[in-house]
């Protein structure tokens, strides 16, 4: 099982979110984390927005990985969002974003946080995988794709060391 599948509960997969800005995405996902994980939506919003002020978490190719540190959080948790229509995200390629993975980590997370971000970047660098997520018919299908995705063999070997 990959790192991402371990921190993405099925109820945190949101296909076809219909909002028009990253601010609205952060507000909506804040409510998801509040309802399913008892993390205050304001804390989620403020953490994501503060990180975004440091520089866009848009990676390019229609992908963004907003992330934030949450005081009192015990384990990393994520949410996968597919936008109904792409939104501006200040990505380096200037393209709008249609796949967003929101990552929340404990306030003092270090190595694991970086491993998760690395695995997410690897996952979303695969065009065929991105296309599968975009075409998935349901949240369940999106979750299954993520759960079944395997990191490249070189990374699996280094993670085992």
C-alpha positions as CSV (number, residue, x, y, z in Angstrom):
1,X,0.0,0.0,0.0
2,X,1.3,3.5,-0.8
3,X,1.6,6.3,1.7
4,X,-1.2,8.3,0.2
5,X,-3.8,5.5,0.5
6,X,-3.1,5.3,4.2
7,X,-4.0,8.9,4.8
8,X,-7.0,9.2,2.4
9,X,-10.3,8.0,3.8
10,X,-12.9,7.3,1.2
11,X,-15.2,10.1,2.5
12,X,-12.4,12.6,1.7
13,X,-12.6,12.0,-2.0
14,X,-14.7,14.7,-3.7
15,X,-15.4,14.4,-7.4
16,X,-16.7,17.3,-9.3
17,X,-16.4,20.1,-6.7
18,X,-18.1,23.2,-8.1
19,X,-16.3,26.2,-6.8
20,X,-14.5,29.0,-8.6
21,X,-11.4,29.8,-6.5
22,X,-8.7,28.2,-4.3
23,X,-10.2,30.2,-1.4
24,X,-13.5,28.4,-1.9
25,X,-11.7,25.1,-2.2
26,X,-10.0,25.7,1.1
27,X,-13.3,26.7,2.8
28,X,-15.0,23.6,1.4
29,X,-12.3,21.2,2.4
30,X,-12.1,22.8,5.8
31,X,-15.7,21.7,6.4
32,X,-14.8,18.1,5.2
33,X,-12.0,17.9,7.7
34,X,-14.2,19.4,10.4
35,X,-17.1,17.0,9.8
36,X,-15.0,13.8,9.4
37,X,-11.9,14.5,11.5
38,X,-12.9,17.1,14.1
39,X,-10.4,19.6,12.9
40,X,-11.8,23.1,13.0
41,X,-12.5,24.4,9.5
42,X,-11.0,27.8,10.3
43,X,-7.8,26.1,11.4
44,X,-7.6,24.2,8.1
45,X,-8.4,27.3,6.0
46,X,-5.9,29.4,7.9
47,X,-3.1,26.8,7.6
48,X,-3.7,26.2,3.9
49,X,-4.0,29.9,3.1
50,X,-0.9,30.8,5.1
51,X,1.1,28.2,3.2
52,X,-0.2,29.5,-0.1
53,X,1.0,33.0,0.7
54,X,4.5,31.6,0.8
55,X,4.1,30.5,-2.8
56,X,1.6,28.6,-4.9
57,X,1.2,24.9,-4.3
58,X,0.1,24.5,-7.9
59,X,2.5,22.1,-9.5
60,X,1.5,22.5,-13.1
61,X,-0.2,20.1,-15.5
62,X,-3.6,20.8,-13.7
63,X,-2.3,19.6,-10.3
64,X,-2.1,21.4,-6.9
65,X,-1.0,20.0,-3.6
66,X,-2.0,22.6,-0.9
67,X,-0.7,21.5,2.5
68,X,-0.6,22.8,6.0
69,X,0.5,22.0,9.5
70,X,-2.2,21.5,12.1
71,X,-1.5,21.9,15.9
72,X,-2.8,18.9,17.8
73,X,-3.1,16.7,14.7
74,X,-1.8,13.2,15.5
75,X,-1.4,11.8,12.0
76,X,-1.3,13.1,8.4
77,X,-4.7,13.2,6.6
78,X,-5.6,14.1,3.1
79,X,-8.5,14.9,0.8
80,X,-8.6,14.4,-3.0
81,X,-10.6,16.8,-5.0
82,X,-11.6,16.8,-8.7
83,X,-12.9,20.1,-9.8
84,X,-16.0,20.3,-12.0
85,X,-14.2,23.0,-14.0
86,X,-10.5,24.0,-13.7
87,X,-9.7,26.9,-11.4
88,X,-6.8,29.4,-11.4
89,X,-4.1,28.3,-8.9
90,X,-1.0,30.4,-9.9
91,X,0.7,27.2,-11.1
92,X,4.2,27.6,-12.8
93,X,2.8,26.7,-16.2
94,X,-0.1,29.2,-15.7
95,X,-2.7,26.4,-16.4
96,X,-5.8,26.1,-14.3
97,X,-6.0,23.2,-11.8
98,X,-8.5,20.4,-11.9
99,X,-7.0,17.9,-9.5
100,X,-6.2,19.0,-6.0
101,X,-4.8,16.9,-3.1
102,X,-5.0,18.7,0.2
103,X,-2.6,17.4,2.8
104,X,-2.7,18.2,6.5
105,X,0.2,17.1,8.7
106,X,1.0,17.4,12.5
107,X,2.6,20.7,13.5
108,X,6.0,19.1,14.0
109,X,5.9,16.6,11.1
110,X,9.2,16.5,9.1
111,X,10.5,13.4,7.3
112,X,7.1,11.8,6.8
113,X,5.6,15.1,5.5
114,X,8.4,15.3,2.9
115,X,8.0,11.6,1.9
116,X,4.2,12.1,1.4
117,X,4.8,15.2,-0.7
118,X,7.4,13.4,-2.8
119,X,5.0,10.4,-3.4
120,X,2.2,12.8,-4.3
121,X,4.5,14.6,-6.8
122,X,5.5,11.2,-8.3
123,X,1.9,10.0,-8.4
124,X,0.6,13.1,-10.2
125,X,3.6,13.3,-12.6
126,X,2.1,10.2,-14.4
127,X,-0.2,11.6,-17.2
128,X,-2.0,8.2,-17.6
129,X,-2.8,8.2,-13.9
130,X,-4.0,11.8,-14.0
131,X,-6.2,11.0,-17.0
132,X,-7.7,8.0,-15.1
133,X,-8.6,10.2,-12.1
134,X,-10.2,12.8,-14.4
135,X,-12.3,10.1,-16.1
136,X,-13.2,8.1,-13.0
137,X,-17.0,7.8,-12.7
138,X,-17.2,8.2,-8.9
139,X,-15.5,9.0,-5.6
140,X,-15.1,5.2,-5.0
141,X,-13.4,4.7,-8.4
142,X,-11.0,7.7,-7.7
143,X,-10.2,6.2,-4.2
144,X,-9.6,2.8,-5.7
145,X,-7.2,4.2,-8.3
146,X,-5.2,6.0,-5.6
147,X,-5.2,2.9,-3.3
148,X,-3.9,0.7,-6.2
149,X,-1.2,3.1,-7.4
150,X,2.3,1.9,-6.8
151,X,5.4,4.1,-6.4
152,X,8.2,3.5,-8.8
153,X,10.4,0.5,-7.8
154,X,13.5,2.7,-7.1
155,X,11.5,4.7,-4.5
156,X,10.2,1.5,-2.9
157,X,13.7,0.2,-2.5
158,X,14.9,3.4,-0.9
159,X,11.9,3.5,1.4
160,X,12.8,0.0,2.6
161,X,16.3,0.9,3.6
